[in-house]
Each structure stands twice: as C-alpha cells, then as structure tokens.
Amino acid sequence: QSRNYGAEADWTPRSWLTLDMAWSKRHLKTAGGVAYFVDSALNTGTSSLYIANLHFVNAGVRLAAGKRADIYLGYSRVQDTGDGRSGATGGGANIVPAFNAAQTYPLLYDTPMARVSVPVFARLRFNAGWQYYRYDERFFAVRNYHANTAYTSLAWSF
C-alpha cells in the first residue's frame, strides 16, 4: 500500500525577493516479500511488515542585493514517524515479536542553511555558505549525527 500527497508554492512579490515552500507525505506499508528463517523453519505462514510515514518540508528565501550579491536562507526537514509507537519493541504488527524493532524506522533529519553569492565576472560567481545537519533516529540513538558545515565554491555559467 502506498500513498503520496504534496503541495508546493513559489512566490516572487518583488524582483529582489523570492519565497518557495514545499511539503509532501509518503505513506508506505509493505507486507510479505521477505522470507525469514523463523517462517522457513517453523512453516508458520507469517510474513514481514514494514511501515513508513515520510514527511518532507522545504522552505527558502532568496534576497537579491542588486547586482552585488544574492542571499539565500533555507530549511529542509525529513521525518519518518513510522507506525506511531514510542519504542522499538512492542506494539508492532508483526506476528513474530522479534521483528517488531525492524518493521518501522522512525527518524528525523533537518538542515537549516544560509548562502551568499557574489558575482566576480559576468559568468562567474563566488559562493560562501553554512549548513547545519541533524540526523536523529528515534529507536537507535547510537546513529545520531550532528554537524556544522561551512563551504565555498565558484559557479560558472555558460
């Protein structure tokens, strides 16, 4: 079973200001398809089940300071709420309880960002930016990751 929903809006109220936003949700429920050793050994006739409820949000603002520079501020978030339970064990829909921890994988990833882009020549721009990464798994905290990242680049258009 799979369902997708989404909405997106872009707006340029002034030549120097652009706003864009997007949201989407993807629901996925997959039953069967994975043969595991317990079913093979005991011939129970059970099947595996995996549930995902992914939410995506993106928002950005672009400010143009004439021909001198562009400033971009943005935010992205991806969150999988899984099947809604609060812990890895218990409350799952699998017939074999040992597999409840693997049937859903709730996590959160979000990243705010900022970038300044300055023209060097007509077709060459210098970019400098910052981005924060936060990746958190709700059931398995050992895989959480957080980082601040600064970067520079040159963009050439032709």
N, C-alpha and C positions, 0 to 999 in steps of 0.2 A: 504494500500500500504506500503510495507516495502522493503528496500534495505540495504545490508551490503557490505562494502568494507574493505579491510585490507592488511597490509604489515608488515613483521617482519624480522629483521636481527640480527644475533648473530655472533660475530667475536672474535676470540682469536689469536691475532697476536703474542703474546709471552705467555709463561706459566704463567707469573705473571700479565698479562693484559687481561681482558675480557670486551668487549663492547656489549651492547644489546639495541636495539631500536624496538619500535612497534608503529604502527598507525592504527586506524580503524575509520570508519564513519558508523553511522547507521541513516538512514532516516526512519521516521515513520509518516504516515498520516492515521489517523483513523477517519472515518465518521460514524455517526449514533451510534447505540448501547446504547446511554444514553437517556432515556426518561426524559424530564424535565417538570416542572409544566406549563410553558407557552404554550408548544405544547399541553399538555393534556387539558388545559382549553380552548384554542382558536382553537384547531384542525387545526393548520397551516400546518402540514405536513413537518415541518423543522426537521433537525437533527443536532446533535452536531458535532464538528470537532476539532480534536486535532492534532497539528503538532510538531514534534521533529526532530532536526538535531543534533545528538550527535557526537562529535569528541573526540577521545581518543588518547593521546600521552604518551608514556613511554620511558625513556632513562636511562641507568645506566652504570656505570664504576666500575669494581672491580679490585683493585690493591692488589697483594699478596706480602708482605714483607718477603719472605722466609717462614720459619715455625713459625715466630714470631707473625705475625698479618695479617689480611685482612682489607682493607679499601674499603667501598662501598659508592659511590656518586650516587644519583639518582634524577629523576624528573618525576612527573606524572601530567597530565592535562586532565581534562574532561570539555568540553564546549558544551552547547546546544545553538545553535544560533536561535532556534525556527523557525519562519517563516520569519525572517529578518527585522521585523519592529522595530522602535526605542522606542515605548511606549506601555503601556498595553492596552490603548483604541484606537480605530480607526484602520483602515487598515486591520482588520481581515476579515476572510472569512465567519464567521457565519452570518446567516440571522437575528438572534436576536442580536443586538449590545451589549446588556448587558453581553453576554457571551464571547465577544472578549478577555477580560482580562484573561479568563481561558482556552483559546484554545491553548496557547503556553506558555512555561515556560522557557525562556532563563536564563541560569545560567553559572557560572564559578567556577570550583574547581581546585586548583593546590596545589602541595605539593613538595617542594624540601626536600631532606633528606641526611643524612650522618651517617655512622655507622662504628665503629671499632670493630673487633672481634679478641680476643686473646685466644690462646689455654691455658688451665690451666693444663689439663691432656690429655691423648690420645683421649678420647671420650667426653671431657667436654670443652666448650668454654665460655668465658665471653664476652658479647656484651655491648657496650655503644653507644648510638646514639642520634640524634636530628632530629626532623621533624617539618616543618612549615606547618600549614593548613590555606588555604584561600578559603572560600566559599562565593561567591557573587551572589545574584540574581539581575538581571538587572531591573526588574519591581518593586520588593518589597524589598527595602533596609533594612527594619527592621529585616530581617532574615540573614543578612550578619554575618559571623563568621570568626575570625582570631585567631590563637593561635600558640605559640611555645611550643613544647613538647620535653622533654628530657626523655630518658629511659635507663634502664639497664636490662639485662636478662642473664640467664645461658641456654646454649643449650647442651643437652646431646644426643649423637648419640649411637645407639646400633645396 
